[in-house]
Amino acid sequence: MADQPTPLMPHATATWLVDNTALSFEQIAQFCGLHILEVQAMADDLAGSKYTGRDPVHAGELTNEEIEKGQGDPNYALKMHKAPVAVSRTKGPRYTPVSKRQDKPDGIAWILRSHPEVSDAQISKLIGTTRNTITAIRERSHWNIANITPKDPVTLGLCSQRELDAMVAKAAKKAGLEEDVGTRDARFGSDREALIEELRAERETNAKAAAEAAQEAEAAAWLEAKRASEAQAE
Protein backbone atom coordinates (compact mmCIF):
# COMPACT_ATOMS: atom_id res chain seq x y z
CA MET A 1 0.00 0.00 0.00
CA ALA A 2 3.05 2.27 0.36
CA ASP A 3 3.20 2.79 -3.39
CA GLN A 4 -0.52 3.53 -3.79
CA PRO A 5 -1.20 7.04 -5.10
CA THR A 6 -3.33 9.42 -3.06
CA PRO A 7 -6.55 11.10 -4.25
CA LEU A 8 -6.24 14.23 -6.35
CA MET A 9 -7.68 16.31 -3.48
CA PRO A 10 -6.80 14.43 -0.25
CA HIS A 11 -8.38 16.79 2.32
CA ALA A 12 -11.60 17.29 0.36
CA THR A 13 -11.83 13.52 -0.22
CA ALA A 14 -11.25 12.81 3.49
CA THR A 15 -14.01 15.29 4.38
CA TRP A 16 -16.45 13.48 2.08
CA LEU A 17 -15.52 10.05 3.49
CA VAL A 18 -15.95 11.30 7.08
CA ASP A 19 -19.38 12.75 6.29
CA ASN A 20 -20.73 9.95 4.07
CA THR A 21 -19.24 6.65 5.26
CA ALA A 22 -18.64 4.65 8.42
CA LEU A 23 -14.96 4.10 7.62
CA SER A 24 -12.52 4.50 10.50
CA PHE A 25 -10.32 7.57 10.78
CA GLU A 26 -7.28 5.35 10.25
CA GLN A 27 -8.69 3.91 7.01
CA ILE A 28 -9.51 7.37 5.67
CA ALA A 29 -6.12 8.77 6.69
CA GLN A 30 -4.28 5.88 5.04
CA PHE A 31 -6.24 6.14 1.79
CA CYS A 32 -5.87 9.93 1.57
CA GLY A 33 -2.23 10.04 2.65
CA LEU A 34 -3.02 12.20 5.70
CA HIS A 35 -2.25 11.92 9.41
CA ILE A 36 -5.02 10.38 11.48
CA LEU A 37 -5.19 13.52 13.64
CA GLU A 38 -6.02 15.61 10.58
CA VAL A 39 -8.99 13.34 9.88
CA GLN A 40 -10.00 13.42 13.55
CA ALA A 41 -9.91 17.21 13.51
CA MET A 42 -12.17 17.27 10.44
CA ALA A 43 -14.68 15.01 12.16
CA ASP A 44 -14.61 17.10 15.35
CA ASP A 45 -14.79 20.43 13.50
CA LEU A 46 -11.39 21.43 14.85
CA ALA A 47 -9.81 22.00 11.45
CA GLY A 48 -8.54 25.53 10.87
CA SER A 49 -10.25 25.70 7.50
CA LYS A 50 -13.26 23.87 6.15
CA TYR A 51 -13.05 21.74 3.05
CA THR A 52 -15.81 21.10 0.54
CA GLY A 53 -16.23 17.35 0.27
CA ARG A 54 -15.13 15.63 -2.95
CA ASP A 55 -16.81 12.34 -3.85
CA PRO A 56 -14.05 9.80 -4.71
CA VAL A 57 -16.65 7.39 -6.14
CA HIS A 58 -17.84 9.97 -8.65
CA ALA A 59 -14.20 10.77 -9.42
CA GLY A 60 -13.52 7.09 -10.13
CA GLU A 61 -10.91 6.77 -7.38
CA LEU A 62 -13.05 4.46 -5.21
CA THR A 63 -15.96 2.10 -5.72
CA ASN A 64 -18.97 1.60 -3.47
CA GLU A 65 -17.94 -2.05 -3.13
CA GLU A 66 -14.54 -1.01 -1.82
CA ILE A 67 -16.13 1.34 0.72
CA GLU A 68 -18.45 -1.46 1.88
CA LYS A 69 -15.46 -3.76 2.37
CA GLY A 70 -13.81 -1.12 4.52
CA GLN A 71 -16.93 -0.49 6.57
CA GLY A 72 -17.24 -4.22 7.21
CA ASP A 73 -13.64 -4.63 8.35
CA PRO A 74 -11.90 -1.76 10.19
CA ASN A 75 -8.52 -3.37 9.46
CA TYR A 76 -9.11 -3.39 5.70
CA ALA A 77 -6.94 -1.02 3.67
CA LEU A 78 -8.87 0.68 0.88
CA LYS A 79 -7.50 0.14 -2.62
CA MET A 80 -7.70 2.91 -5.18
CA HIS A 81 -9.81 1.97 -8.19
CA LYS A 82 -8.27 4.46 -10.64
CA ALA A 83 -5.33 6.74 -9.90
CA PRO A 84 -5.87 10.45 -10.59
CA VAL A 85 -4.41 11.68 -13.84
CA ALA A 86 -1.54 14.10 -13.37
CA VAL A 87 -2.14 17.24 -15.38
CA SER A 88 0.98 18.77 -16.87
CA ARG A 89 1.06 22.51 -17.34
CA THR A 90 2.59 24.49 -20.13
CA LYS A 91 4.47 27.72 -19.51
CA GLY A 92 2.49 30.91 -19.31
CA PRO A 93 -0.39 32.23 -17.16
CA ARG A 94 -2.68 29.65 -15.60
CA TYR A 95 -6.05 29.47 -17.33
CA THR A 96 -8.94 29.68 -14.91
CA PRO A 97 -12.52 28.97 -16.06
CA VAL A 98 -14.77 32.01 -15.98
CA SER A 99 -16.94 30.39 -13.30
CA LYS A 100 -13.91 30.16 -10.99
CA ARG A 101 -12.37 33.59 -11.55
CA GLN A 102 -14.52 35.26 -8.92
CA ASP A 103 -13.01 32.85 -6.37
CA LYS A 104 -9.42 33.95 -6.99
CA PRO A 105 -9.38 36.75 -4.37
CA ASP A 106 -10.58 34.30 -1.69
CA GLY A 107 -7.81 31.85 -2.62
CA ILE A 108 -5.17 34.58 -2.62
CA ALA A 109 -6.34 35.83 0.80
CA TRP A 110 -6.07 32.28 2.20
CA ILE A 111 -2.49 31.87 1.00
CA LEU A 112 -1.47 35.29 2.34
CA ARG A 113 -2.95 34.42 5.73
CA SER A 114 -1.83 30.79 5.97
CA HIS A 115 1.54 30.95 4.21
CA PRO A 116 3.08 34.43 4.47
CA GLU A 117 6.45 32.98 3.45
CA VAL A 118 5.16 32.42 -0.11
CA SER A 119 6.26 35.12 -2.58
CA ASP A 120 3.92 37.15 -4.75
CA ALA A 121 5.52 35.60 -7.84
CA GLN A 122 4.65 32.11 -6.59
CA ILE A 123 1.06 33.07 -5.80
CA SER A 124 0.73 34.75 -9.18
CA LYS A 125 1.89 31.61 -10.95
CA LEU A 126 -0.22 29.23 -8.85
CA ILE A 127 -3.49 31.16 -8.98
CA GLY A 128 -3.01 32.90 -12.32
CA THR A 129 -3.33 36.46 -11.10
CA THR A 130 -1.39 39.73 -11.09
CA ARG A 131 0.93 41.09 -8.43
CA ASN A 132 -1.19 44.26 -8.26
CA THR A 133 -4.19 42.16 -7.19
CA ILE A 134 -2.13 40.33 -4.57
CA THR A 135 -0.79 43.62 -3.18
CA ALA A 136 -4.29 45.12 -3.05
CA ILE A 137 -5.61 42.14 -1.08
CA ARG A 138 -2.62 42.17 1.27
CA GLU A 139 -3.00 45.89 1.93
CA ARG A 140 -6.81 45.57 2.08
CA SER A 141 -7.22 48.19 -0.65
CA HIS A 142 -8.92 45.79 -3.09
CA TRP A 143 -12.20 47.20 -4.44
CA ASN A 144 -14.14 44.19 -3.13
CA ILE A 145 -12.20 43.60 0.10
CA ALA A 146 -15.37 43.62 2.24
CA ASN A 147 -16.60 40.48 0.46
CA ILE A 148 -13.29 38.58 0.30
CA THR A 149 -13.17 35.56 2.62
CA PRO A 150 -9.98 33.43 2.84
CA LYS A 151 -10.72 29.99 1.36
CA ASP A 152 -8.44 27.10 0.49
CA PRO A 153 -7.60 27.43 -3.23
CA VAL A 154 -7.61 23.64 -3.56
CA THR A 155 -11.24 23.32 -2.50
CA LEU A 156 -12.08 26.26 -4.76
CA GLY A 157 -10.63 24.32 -7.69
CA LEU A 158 -7.96 26.93 -8.43
CA CYS A 159 -5.06 24.50 -8.05
CA SER A 160 -4.29 20.94 -6.94
CA GLN A 161 -3.15 19.91 -3.46
CA ARG A 162 0.14 18.72 -4.93
CA GLU A 163 0.81 22.10 -6.54
CA LEU A 164 -0.02 23.95 -3.33
CA ASP A 165 2.14 21.65 -1.19
CA ALA A 166 5.05 21.96 -3.62
CA MET A 167 4.83 25.74 -3.59
CA VAL A 168 4.69 25.94 0.22
CA ALA A 169 7.60 23.52 0.61
CA LYS A 170 9.72 25.50 -1.86
CA ALA A 171 8.92 28.79 -0.11
CA ALA A 172 9.68 27.33 3.33
CA LYS A 173 13.02 25.99 2.15
CA LYS A 174 13.97 29.32 0.61
CA ALA A 175 12.96 31.18 3.77
CA GLY A 176 14.92 28.75 5.96
CA LEU A 177 11.80 27.61 7.79
CA GLU A 178 12.53 23.89 7.55
CA GLU A 179 13.10 22.35 10.96
CA ASP A 180 15.59 19.77 12.01
CA VAL A 181 13.94 16.38 11.54
CA GLY A 182 14.50 15.31 15.14
CA THR A 183 13.16 18.57 16.54
CA ARG A 184 10.12 18.45 14.23
CA ASP A 185 9.29 14.85 15.13
CA ALA A 186 9.66 15.54 18.86
CA ARG A 187 7.41 18.60 18.63
CA PHE A 188 4.86 16.77 16.51
CA GLY A 189 4.78 13.88 18.98
CA SER A 190 4.12 16.29 21.85
CA ASP A 191 1.42 18.13 19.88
CA ARG A 192 -0.13 14.83 18.88
CA GLU A 193 -0.42 13.65 22.50
CA ALA A 194 -1.85 17.00 23.55
CA LEU A 195 -4.48 16.96 20.79
CA ILE A 196 -5.47 13.35 21.56
CA GLU A 197 -5.89 14.25 25.23
CA GLU A 198 -7.93 17.33 24.28
CA LEU A 199 -10.20 15.28 22.02
CA ARG A 200 -10.64 12.62 24.71
CA ALA A 201 -11.53 15.20 27.37
CA GLU A 202 -13.99 16.91 25.01
CA ARG A 203 -15.73 13.63 24.21
CA GLU A 204 -15.97 12.73 27.91
CA THR A 205 -17.44 16.14 28.71
CA ASN A 206 -19.98 15.85 25.89
CA ALA A 207 -20.94 12.31 26.94
CA LYS A 208 -21.40 13.43 30.56
CA ALA A 209 -23.51 16.41 29.50
CA ALA A 210 -25.66 14.19 27.28
CA ALA A 211 -26.19 11.69 30.11
CA GLU A 212 -27.20 14.45 32.55
CA ALA A 213 -29.59 15.94 30.01
CA ALA A 214 -31.18 12.52 29.45
CA GLN A 215 -31.61 12.03 33.21
CA GLU A 216 -33.19 15.46 33.59
CA ALA A 217 -35.55 14.79 30.70
CA GLU A 218 -36.52 11.41 32.19
CA ALA A 219 -37.14 12.96 35.62
CA ALA A 220 -39.24 15.75 34.09
CA ALA A 221 -41.31 13.22 32.13
CA TRP A 222 -41.86 11.12 35.24
CA LEU A 223 -42.94 14.16 37.26
CA GLU A 224 -45.31 15.28 34.51
CA ALA A 225 -46.84 11.80 34.33
CA LYS A 226 -47.27 11.73 38.11
CA ARG A 227 -49.00 15.10 38.12
CA ALA A 228 -51.33 13.99 35.33
CA SER A 229 -52.17 10.83 37.26
CA GLU A 230 -52.91 12.79 40.47
CA ALA A 231 -55.08 15.23 38.52
CA GLN A 232 -57.14 12.36 37.08
CA ALA A 233 -57.52 10.83 40.55
CA GLU A 234 -58.98 14.07 41.90
Secondary structure, 3 states (H helix, E strand, C coil): CCCCCCCCCHHHHHHHHHHHCCCCHHHHHHHHCCCHHHHHHHHCCCCCCCCCCCCCCCCCCCCHHHHHHHHHCCCCCCCCCCCCCCCCCCCCCCCCCHHHHCCHHHHHHHHHHHCCCCCHHHHHHHHHCCHHHHHHHHCCCCCCHHHCCCCCCCCCCCCCHHHHHHHHHHHHHHHCCCCCHHHHHHHHHHHHHHHHHHHHHHHHHHHHHHHHHHHHHHHHHHHHHHHHHHHHHC
